[in-house]
Amino acid sequence: MRPKCLVLAILDGWGVASPSSGNAISLAHTPYFNSFIRDYPAMTLEAAGEAVGLPWGEAGNSEVGHMAIGSGMVVYHEFPRINKAISDESFFQNSVLLGAINQVRQNKSRLHLIGLIGSGGVHSHQNHLYALLELARRENIEDVYIHVILDGRDAPYNAGADALAKLEDKISELGVGKIASVVGRFYAMDRDRRWDRVSRAYKVVVNGEAENYSSTALEAVKRYYEEGIFDEEMPAIAIGANGAPAAVLKSGDAVILFNFRADRMRELTRALAAPEFEEFPRDSLPKEIYLVTMTEYEEDLPVRVAFPRERVSNPVAKVASDHNLKQLHIAETEKYAHVTYFFNGGFEKPFPGEDHDLIPSLHVTSYVEAPAMSVEAIAERVVKEVLAENYDFIVVNFANADMVGHTGNMQATIQATEVLDRMLGQISDAVLAKEGMLLITADHGNAEVILNPQTGEIDKEHNASPVPFIAISSQLHGKTAGLRDTVGGDLSLRQPAGVLADVAPTVLKILDLPIPPEMTGRPLL
């Protein structure tokens, strides 16, 4: 029998690892979560590497995690697709990329490359930038300028210096390219409409306006390191001789934004491309720019896409809509795109009967200041809708285990986990009171490895840990599949029972809906 309401709770960044002094989740007081794995069916799922369409061993991330959860299939990510195009050399015949080259050649103008550097593989990869430089070399394009975004979040906090040194070596090897600007992702890759931050990245790219000017990027970055300012929050630096920027954006130029992950490049791309834009003045933006994004960042932007997304035809949200079920997708700003666009397989607009609720993220400098983030407001809305029986299916994202985990602050991450545990308790009480069902899972790991187990250093990055999957309903109480006896309630001792793509067919089976043949996952219950 279909439950009155099915709630799918995605705990962003809540992975499963052995209890340790570096595991914020195991150090936290989580009585509700512990009771769930004691009293209900609980298992772990693979959430990284080939299980979610990434290269083998690659850490999972929110984009691919939500795509796999919502689509019920392994969607091969743009990262390995671009890697393959480089290895088989089809990259160098890509018509969109060659269009940018032709724009520069015909106008005797400049090619600008904008993106995150490093080998993190979450938002971009340095090899993709190197391939663009090789393309310019092969096509005899000389005026190539690189606008560097430093990471410090999905890579060590000071890895930018090494990435810059490697980039400079590659520039020397190929004989093409100059670094024109440097800025931290805190400014260039905001996704919470903090336009004052984005404007700083915009200004240094478009007109060379910056907090600092330097003749070399590496020296400038190292000077900031000495002041205790590192990659993520690196102020805008314009690179050029005699205190003048080496390159500004001019009419007729071509721009390639080479990040492959969409969510954190949307705002900067809007500032560069949107016909109507009121978030900050952009009087200096030149006309007739040939603008390319490596992947599709957002529908309806007037840009060309080098590697269009492979569409998912029947995500779980569409199947529910096709059968006239009412559904709610809810998250705070930081993860709103993931529970809507990515969960829905790349469909931008809601399906019929699908409501979206955006709870604003708090405007703080660091989530260490507010480790609860907006989870209490989100949980309150979910509980309200469950008790009112307004929806057949609710999918909710809780962002704080991941976002606070990215700060590397152990105590704050523990607090985030404990608040989230209490909210899960409130939701489970409401679901059980209404004879519903609650499924708990995650998109990737993070908060369970705040200290590197080998080095003891702070680890702010995603990882390849498995994630939990727990099914809670009155009918399932006590059906623990031997978990209590086998592993004493420690999920980390269980081998993964499936992959994230198994969640969607599980949801459809619970809702008594047909599972589309496109879904390669299998029901977990």
Secondary structure as a PSIPRED ss2 file (coil, helix, strand):
# PSIPRED VFORMAT (PSIPRED V4.0)

   1 M C   1.000  0.000  0.000
   2 R C   1.000  0.000  0.000
   3 P C   1.000  0.000  0.000
   4 K C   1.000  0.000  0.000
   5 C C   1.000  0.000  0.000
   6 L E   0.000  0.000  1.000
   7 V E   0.000  0.000  1.000
   8 L E   0.000  0.000  1.000
   9 A E   0.000  0.000  1.000
  10 I E   0.000  0.000  1.000
  11 L E   0.000  0.000  1.000
  12 D C   1.000  0.000  0.000
  13 G C   1.000  0.000  0.000
  14 W C   1.000  0.000  0.000
  15 G C   1.000  0.000  0.000
  16 V C   1.000  0.000  0.000
  17 A C   1.000  0.000  0.000
  18 S C   1.000  0.000  0.000
  19 P C   1.000  0.000  0.000
  20 S C   1.000  0.000  0.000
  21 S C   1.000  0.000  0.000
  22 G C   1.000  0.000  0.000
  23 N C   1.000  0.000  0.000
  24 A H   0.000  1.000  0.000
  25 I H   0.000  1.000  0.000
  26 S H   0.000  1.000  0.000
  27 L H   0.000  1.000  0.000
  28 A C   1.000  0.000  0.000
  29 H C   1.000  0.000  0.000
  30 T C   1.000  0.000  0.000
  31 P H   0.000  1.000  0.000
  32 Y H   0.000  1.000  0.000
  33 F H   0.000  1.000  0.000
  34 N H   0.000  1.000  0.000
  35 S H   0.000  1.000  0.000
  36 F H   0.000  1.000  0.000
  37 I H   0.000  1.000  0.000
  38 R H   0.000  1.000  0.000
  39 D H   0.000  1.000  0.000
  40 Y C   1.000  0.000  0.000
  41 P C   1.000  0.000  0.000
  42 A E   0.000  0.000  1.000
  43 M E   0.000  0.000  1.000
  44 T E   0.000  0.000  1.000
  45 L E   0.000  0.000  1.000
  46 E E   0.000  0.000  1.000
  47 A C   1.000  0.000  0.000
  48 A C   1.000  0.000  0.000
  49 G H   0.000  1.000  0.000
  50 E H   0.000  1.000  0.000
  51 A H   0.000  1.000  0.000
  52 V H   0.000  1.000  0.000
  53 G C   1.000  0.000  0.000
  54 L C   1.000  0.000  0.000
  55 P C   1.000  0.000  0.000
  56 W C   1.000  0.000  0.000
  57 G C   1.000  0.000  0.000
  58 E C   1.000  0.000  0.000
  59 A C   1.000  0.000  0.000
  60 G C   1.000  0.000  0.000
  61 N C   1.000  0.000  0.000
  62 S H   0.000  1.000  0.000
  63 E H   0.000  1.000  0.000
  64 V H   0.000  1.000  0.000
  65 G H   0.000  1.000  0.000
  66 H H   0.000  1.000  0.000
  67 M H   0.000  1.000  0.000
  68 A H   0.000  1.000  0.000
  69 I H   0.000  1.000  0.000
  70 G H   0.000  1.000  0.000
  71 S H   0.000  1.000  0.000
  72 G C   1.000  0.000  0.000
  73 M C   1.000  0.000  0.000
  74 V C   1.000  0.000  0.000
  75 V C   1.000  0.000  0.000
  76 Y C   1.000  0.000  0.000
  77 H C   1.000  0.000  0.000
  78 E H   0.000  1.000  0.000
  79 F H   0.000  1.000  0.000
  80 P H   0.000  1.000  0.000
  81 R H   0.000  1.000  0.000
  82 I H   0.000  1.000  0.000
  83 N H   0.000  1.000  0.000
  84 K H   0.000  1.000  0.000
  85 A H   0.000  1.000  0.000
  86 I H   0.000  1.000  0.000
  87 S H   0.000  1.000  0.000
  88 D C   1.000  0.000  0.000
  89 E C   1.000  0.000  0.000
  90 S H   0.000  1.000  0.000
  91 F H   0.000  1.000  0.000
  92 F H   0.000  1.000  0.000
  93 Q H   0.000  1.000  0.000
  94 N C   1.000  0.000  0.000
  95 S H   0.000  1.000  0.000
  96 V H   0.000  1.000  0.000
  97 L H   0.000  1.000  0.000
  98 L H   0.000  1.000  0.000
  99 G H   0.000  1.000  0.000
 100 A H   0.000  1.000  0.000
 101 I H   0.000  1.000  0.000
 102 N H   0.000  1.000  0.000
 103 Q H   0.000  1.000  0.000
 104 V H   0.000  1.000  0.000
 105 R H   0.000  1.000  0.000
 106 Q H   0.000  1.000  0.000
 107 N H   0.000  1.000  0.000
 108 K C   1.000  0.000  0.000
 109 S C   1.000  0.000  0.000
 110 R C   1.000  0.000  0.000
 111 L E   0.000  0.000  1.000
 112 H E   0.000  0.000  1.000
 113 L E   0.000  0.000  1.000
 114 I E   0.000  0.000  1.000
 115 G E   0.000  0.000  1.000
 116 L E   0.000  0.000  1.000
 117 I C   1.000  0.000  0.000
 118 G C   1.000  0.000  0.000
 119 S C   1.000  0.000  0.000
 120 G C   1.000  0.000  0.000
 121 G C   1.000  0.000  0.000
 122 V C   1.000  0.000  0.000
 123 H C   1.000  0.000  0.000
 124 S C   1.000  0.000  0.000
 125 H C   1.000  0.000  0.000
 126 Q H   0.000  1.000  0.000
 127 N H   0.000  1.000  0.000
 128 H H   0.000  1.000  0.000
 129 L H   0.000  1.000  0.000
 130 Y H   0.000  1.000  0.000
 131 A H   0.000  1.000  0.000
 132 L H   0.000  1.000  0.000
 133 L H   0.000  1.000  0.000
 134 E H   0.000  1.000  0.000
 135 L H   0.000  1.000  0.000
 136 A H   0.000  1.000  0.000
 137 R H   0.000  1.000  0.000
 138 R H   0.000  1.000  0.000
 139 E C   1.000  0.000  0.000
 140 N C   1.000  0.000  0.000
 141 I C   1.000  0.000  0.000
 142 E C   1.000  0.000  0.000
 143 D C   1.000  0.000  0.000
 144 V E   0.000  0.000  1.000
 145 Y E   0.000  0.000  1.000
 146 I E   0.000  0.000  1.000
 147 H E   0.000  0.000  1.000
 148 V E   0.000  0.000  1.000
 149 I E   0.000  0.000  1.000
 150 L E   0.000  0.000  1.000
 151 D C   1.000  0.000  0.000
 152 G C   1.000  0.000  0.000
 153 R C   1.000  0.000  0.000
 154 D C   1.000  0.000  0.000
 155 A C   1.000  0.000  0.000
 156 P C   1.000  0.000  0.000
 157 Y C   1.000  0.000  0.000
 158 N C   1.000  0.000  0.000
 159 A C   1.000  0.000  0.000
 160 G H   0.000  1.000  0.000
 161 A H   0.000  1.000  0.000
 162 D H   0.000  1.000  0.000
 163 A H   0.000  1.000  0.000
 164 L H   0.000  1.000  0.000
 165 A H   0.000  1.000  0.000
 166 K H   0.000  1.000  0.000
 167 L H   0.000  1.000  0.000
 168 E H   0.000  1.000  0.000
 169 D H   0.000  1.000  0.000
 170 K H   0.000  1.000  0.000
 171 I H   0.000  1.000  0.000
 172 S H   0.000  1.000  0.000
 173 E H   0.000  1.000  0.000
 174 L H   0.000  1.000  0.000
 175 G C   1.000  0.000  0.000
 176 V C   1.000  0.000  0.000
 177 G C   1.000  0.000  0.000
 178 K E   0.000  0.000  1.000
 179 I E   0.000  0.000  1.000
 180 A E   0.000  0.000  1.000
 181 S E   0.000  0.000  1.000
 182 V E   0.000  0.000  1.000
 183 V E   0.000  0.000  1.000
 184 G E   0.000  0.000  1.000
 185 R H   0.000  1.000  0.000
 186 F H   0.000  1.000  0.000
 187 Y H   0.000  1.000  0.000
 188 A H   0.000  1.000  0.000
 189 M C   1.000  0.000  0.000
 190 D C   1.000  0.000  0.000
 191 R C   1.000  0.000  0.000
 192 D C   1.000  0.000  0.000
 193 R C   1.000  0.000  0.000
 194 R C   1.000  0.000  0.000
 195 W H   0.000  1.000  0.000
 196 D H   0.000  1.000  0.000
 197 R H   0.000  1.000  0.000
 198 V H   0.000  1.000  0.000
 199 S H   0.000  1.000  0.000
 200 R H   0.000  1.000  0.000
 201 A H   0.000  1.000  0.000
 202 Y H   0.000  1.000  0.000
 203 K H   0.000  1.000  0.000
 204 V H   0.000  1.000  0.000
 205 V H   0.000  1.000  0.000
 206 V H   0.000  1.000  0.000
 207 N C   1.000  0.000  0.000
 208 G C   1.000  0.000  0.000
 209 E C   1.000  0.000  0.000
 210 A C   1.000  0.000  0.000
 211 E C   1.000  0.000  0.000
 212 N E   0.000  0.000  1.000
 213 Y E   0.000  0.000  1.000
 214 S E   0.000  0.000  1.000
 215 S C   1.000  0.000  0.000
 216 T C   1.000  0.000  0.000
 217 A H   0.000  1.000  0.000
 218 L H   0.000  1.000  0.000
 219 E H   0.000  1.000  0.000
 220 A H   0.000  1.000  0.000
 221 V H   0.000  1.000  0.000
 222 K H   0.000  1.000  0.000
 223 R H   0.000  1.000  0.000
 224 Y H   0.000  1.000  0.000
 225 Y H   0.000  1.000  0.000
 226 E H   0.000  1.000  0.000
 227 E C   1.000  0.000  0.000
 228 G C   1.000  0.000  0.000
 229 I C   1.000  0.000  0.000
 230 F C   1.000  0.000  0.000
 231 D H   0.000  1.000  0.000
 232 E H   0.000  1.000  0.000
 233 E H   0.000  1.000  0.000
 234 M C   1.000  0.000  0.000
 235 P C   1.000  0.000  0.000
 236 A C   1.000  0.000  0.000
 237 I E   0.000  0.000  1.000
 238 A E   0.000  0.000  1.000
 239 I E   0.000  0.000  1.000
 240 G C   1.000  0.000  0.000
 241 A H   0.000  1.000  0.000
 242 N H   0.000  1.000  0.000
 243 G H   0.000  1.000  0.000
 244 A C   1.000  0.000  0.000
 245 P C   1.000  0.000  0.000
 246 A C   1.000  0.000  0.000
 247 A C   1.000  0.000  0.000
 248 V C   1.000  0.000  0.000
 249 L C   1.000  0.000  0.000
 250 K C   1.000  0.000  0.000
 251 S C   1.000  0.000  0.000
 252 G C   1.000  0.000  0.000
 253 D C   1.000  0.000  0.000
 254 A E   0.000  0.000  1.000
 255 V E   0.000  0.000  1.000
 256 I E   0.000  0.000  1.000
 257 L E   0.000  0.000  1.000
 258 F C   1.000  0.000  0.000
 259 N C   1.000  0.000  0.000
 260 F C   1.000  0.000  0.000
 261 R C   1.000  0.000  0.000
 262 A C   1.000  0.000  0.000
 263 D C   1.000  0.000  0.000
 264 R C   1.000  0.000  0.000
 265 M C   1.000  0.000  0.000
 266 R H   0.000  1.000  0.000
 267 E H   0.000  1.000  0.000
 268 L H   0.000  1.000  0.000
 269 T H   0.000  1.000  0.000
 270 R H   0.000  1.000  0.000
 271 A H   0.000  1.000  0.000
 272 L H   0.000  1.000  0.000
 273 A H   0.000  1.000  0.000
 274 A C   1.000  0.000  0.000
 275 P C   1.000  0.000  0.000
 276 E C   1.000  0.000  0.000
 277 F C   1.000  0.000  0.000
 278 E C   1.000  0.000  0.000
 279 E C   1.000  0.000  0.000
 280 F C   1.000  0.000  0.000
 281 P C   1.000  0.000  0.000
 282 R C   1.000  0.000  0.000
 283 D C   1.000  0.000  0.000
 284 S C   1.000  0.000  0.000
 285 L C   1.000  0.000  0.000
 286 P C   1.000  0.000  0.000
 287 K C   1.000  0.000  0.000
 288 E C   1.000  0.000  0.000
 289 I C   1.000  0.000  0.000
 290 Y E   0.000  0.000  1.000
 291 L E   0.000  0.000  1.000
 292 V E   0.000  0.000  1.000
 293 T E   0.000  0.000  1.000
 294 M C   1.000  0.000  0.000
 295 T C   1.000  0.000  0.000
 296 E C   1.000  0.000  0.000
 297 Y C   1.000  0.000  0.000
 298 E C   1.000  0.000  0.000
 299 E C   1.000  0.000  0.000
 300 D C   1.000  0.000  0.000
 301 L C   1.000  0.000  0.000
 302 P C   1.000  0.000  0.000
 303 V C   1.000  0.000  0.000
 304 R E   0.000  0.000  1.000
 305 V E   0.000  0.000  1.000
 306 A C   1.000  0.000  0.000
 307 F C   1.000  0.000  0.000
 308 P C   1.000  0.000  0.000
 309 R C   1.000  0.000  0.000
 310 E C   1.000  0.000  0.000
 311 R C   1.000  0.000  0.000
 312 V C   1.000  0.000  0.000
 313 S C   1.000  0.000  0.000
 314 N C   1.000  0.000  0.000
 315 P C   1.000  0.000  0.000
 316 V H   0.000  1.000  0.000
 317 A H   0.000  1.000  0.000
 318 K H   0.000  1.000  0.000
 319 V H   0.000  1.000  0.000
 320 A H   0.000  1.000  0.000
 321 S H   0.000  1.000  0.000
 322 D H   0.000  1.000  0.000
 323 H C   1.000  0.000  0.000
 324 N C   1.000  0.000  0.000
 325 L C   1.000  0.000  0.000
 326 K C   1.000  0.000  0.000
 327 Q E   0.000  0.000  1.000
 328 L E   0.000  0.000  1.000
 329 H E   0.000  0.000  1.000
 330 I E   0.000  0.000  1.000
 331 A E   0.000  0.000  1.000
 332 E E   0.000  0.000  1.000
 333 T H   0.000  1.000  0.000
 334 E H   0.000  1.000  0.000
 335 K H   0.000  1.000  0.000
 336 Y H   0.000  1.000  0.000
 337 A H   0.000  1.000  0.000
 338 H H   0.000  1.000  0.000
 339 V H   0.000  1.000  0.000
 340 T H   0.000  1.000  0.000
 341 Y H   0.000  1.000  0.000
 342 F H   0.000  1.000  0.000
 343 F C   1.000  0.000  0.000
 344 N C   1.000  0.000  0.000
 345 G C   1.000  0.000  0.000
 346 G C   1.000  0.000  0.000
 347 F C   1.000  0.000  0.000
 348 E C   1.000  0.000  0.000
 349 K C   1.000  0.000  0.000
 350 P C   1.000  0.000  0.000
 351 F C   1.000  0.000  0.000
 352 P C   1.000  0.000  0.000
 353 G C   1.000  0.000  0.000
 354 E E   0.000  0.000  1.000
 355 D E   0.000  0.000  1.000
 356 H E   0.000  0.000  1.000
 357 D E   0.000  0.000  1.000
 358 L E   0.000  0.000  1.000
 359 I E   0.000  0.000  1.000
 360 P C   1.000  0.000  0.000
 361 S C   1.000  0.000  0.000
 362 L C   1.000  0.000  0.000
 363 H C   1.000  0.000  0.000
 364 V C   1.000  0.000  0.000
 365 T C   1.000  0.000  0.000
 366 S C   1.000  0.000  0.000
 367 Y H   0.000  1.000  0.000
 368 V H   0.000  1.000  0.000
 369 E H   0.000  1.000  0.000
 370 A C   1.000  0.000  0.000
 371 P C   1.000  0.000  0.000
 372 A C   1.000  0.000  0.000
 373 M C   1.000  0.000  0.000
 374 S C   1.000  0.000  0.000
 375 V H   0.000  1.000  0.000
 376 E H   0.000  1.000  0.000
 377 A H   0.000  1.000  0.000
 378 I H   0.000  1.000  0.000
 379 A H   0.000  1.000  0.000
 380 E H   0.000  1.000  0.000
 381 R H   0.000  1.000  0.000
 382 V H   0.000  1.000  0.000
 383 V H   0.000  1.000  0.000
 384 K H   0.000  1.000  0.000
 385 E H   0.000  1.000  0.000
 386 V H   0.000  1.000  0.000
 387 L H   0.000  1.000  0.000
 388 A H   0.000  1.000  0.000
 389 E C   1.000  0.000  0.000
 390 N C   1.000  0.000  0.000
 391 Y C   1.000  0.000  0.000
 392 D C   1.000  0.000  0.000
 393 F E   0.000  0.000  1.000
 394 I E   0.000  0.000  1.000
 395 V E   0.000  0.000  1.000
 396 V E   0.000  0.000  1.000
 397 N E   0.000  0.000  1.000
 398 F E   0.000  0.000  1.000
 399 A C   1.000  0.000  0.000
 400 N H   0.000  1.000  0.000
 401 A H   0.000  1.000  0.000
 402 D H   0.000  1.000  0.000
 403 M H   0.000  1.000  0.000
 404 V H   0.000  1.000  0.000
 405 G H   0.000  1.000  0.000
 406 H C   1.000  0.000  0.000
 407 T C   1.000  0.000  0.000
 408 G C   1.000  0.000  0.000
 409 N C   1.000  0.000  0.000
 410 M H   0.000  1.000  0.000
 411 Q H   0.000  1.000  0.000
 412 A H   0.000  1.000  0.000
 413 T H   0.000  1.000  0.000
 414 I H   0.000  1.000  0.000
 415 Q H   0.000  1.000  0.000
 416 A H   0.000  1.000  0.000
 417 T H   0.000  1.000  0.000
 418 E H   0.000  1.000  0.000
 419 V H   0.000  1.000  0.000
 420 L H   0.000  1.000  0.000
 421 D H   0.000  1.000  0.000
 422 R H   0.000  1.000  0.000
 423 M H   0.000  1.000  0.000
 424 L H   0.000  1.000  0.000
 425 G H   0.000  1.000  0.000
 426 Q H   0.000  1.000  0.000
 427 I H   0.000  1.000  0.000
 428 S H   0.000  1.000  0.000
 429 D H   0.000  1.000  0.000
 430 A H   0.000  1.000  0.000
 431 V H   0.000  1.000  0.000
 432 L H   0.000  1.000  0.000
 433 A H   0.000  1.000  0.000
 434 K C   1.000  0.000  0.000
 435 E C   1.000  0.000  0.000
 436 G C   1.000  0.000  0.000
 437 M E   0.000  0.000  1.000
 438 L E   0.000  0.000  1.000
 439 L E   0.000  0.000  1.000
 440 I E   0.000  0.000  1.000
 441 T E   0.000  0.000  1.000
 442 A C   1.000  0.000  0.000
 443 D C   1.000  0.000  0.000
 444 H C   1.000  0.000  0.000
 445 G E   0.000  0.000  1.000
 446 N C   1.000  0.000  0.000
 447 A C   1.000  0.000  0.000
 448 E C   1.000  0.000  0.000
 449 V C   1.000  0.000  0.000
 450 I C   1.000  0.000  0.000
 451 L E   0.000  0.000  1.000
 452 N C   1.000  0.000  0.000
 453 P C   1.000  0.000  0.000
 454 Q C   1.000  0.000  0.000
 455 T C   1.000  0.000  0.000
 456 G C   1.000  0.000  0.000
 457 E C   1.000  0.000  0.000
 458 I E   0.000  0.000  1.000
 459 D C   1.000  0.000  0.000
 460 K C   1.000  0.000  0.000
 461 E C   1.000  0.000  0.000
 462 H C   1.000  0.000  0.000
 463 N E   0.000  0.000  1.000
 464 A C   1.000  0.000  0.000
 465 S C   1.000  0.000  0.000
 466 P C   1.000  0.000  0.000
 467 V E   0.000  0.000  1.000
 468 P E   0.000  0.000  1.000
 469 F E   0.000  0.000  1.000
 470 I E   0.000  0.000  1.000
 471 A E   0.000  0.000  1.000
 472 I E   0.000  0.000  1.000
 473 S C   1.000  0.000  0.000
 474 S H   0.000  1.000  0.000
 475 Q H   0.000  1.000  0.000
 476 L H   0.000  1.000  0.000
 477 H C   1.000  0.000  0.000
 478 G C   1.000  0.000  0.000
 479 K C   1.000  0.000  0.000
 480 T C   1.000  0.000  0.000
 481 A C   1.000  0.000  0.000
 482 G C   1.000  0.000  0.000
 483 L H   0.000  1.000  0.000
 484 R H   0.000  1.000  0.000
 485 D H   0.000  1.000  0.000
 486 T H   0.000  1.000  0.000
 487 V H   0.000  1.000  0.000
 488 G C   1.000  0.000  0.000
 489 G C   1.000  0.000  0.000
 490 D C   1.000  0.000  0.000
 491 L H   0.000  1.000  0.000
 492 S H   0.000  1.000  0.000
 493 L H   0.000  1.000  0.000
 494 R C   1.000  0.000  0.000
 495 Q C   1.000  0.000  0.000
 496 P C   1.000  0.000  0.000
 497 A C   1.000  0.000  0.000
 498 G E   0.000  0.000  1.000
 499 V E   0.000  0.000  1.000
 500 L H   0.000  1.000  0.000
 501 A H   0.000  1.000  0.000
 502 D H   0.000  1.000  0.000
 503 V H   0.000  1.000  0.000
 504 A H   0.000  1.000  0.000
 505 P H   0.000  1.000  0.000
 506 T H   0.000  1.000  0.000
 507 V H   0.000  1.000  0.000
 508 L H   0.000  1.000  0.000
 509 K H   0.000  1.000  0.000
 510 I H   0.000  1.000  0.000
 511 L C   1.000  0.000  0.000
 512 D C   1.000  0.000  0.000
 513 L C   1.000  0.000  0.000
 514 P C   1.000  0.000  0.000
 515 I C   1.000  0.000  0.000
 516 P C   1.000  0.000  0.000
 517 P C   1.000  0.000  0.000
 518 E C   1.000  0.000  0.000
 519 M C   1.000  0.000  0.000
 520 T C   1.000  0.000  0.000
 521 G C   1.000  0.000  0.000
 522 R C   1.000  0.000  0.000
 523 P C   1.000  0.000  0.000
 524 L C   1.000  0.000  0.000
 525 L C   1.000  0.000  0.000
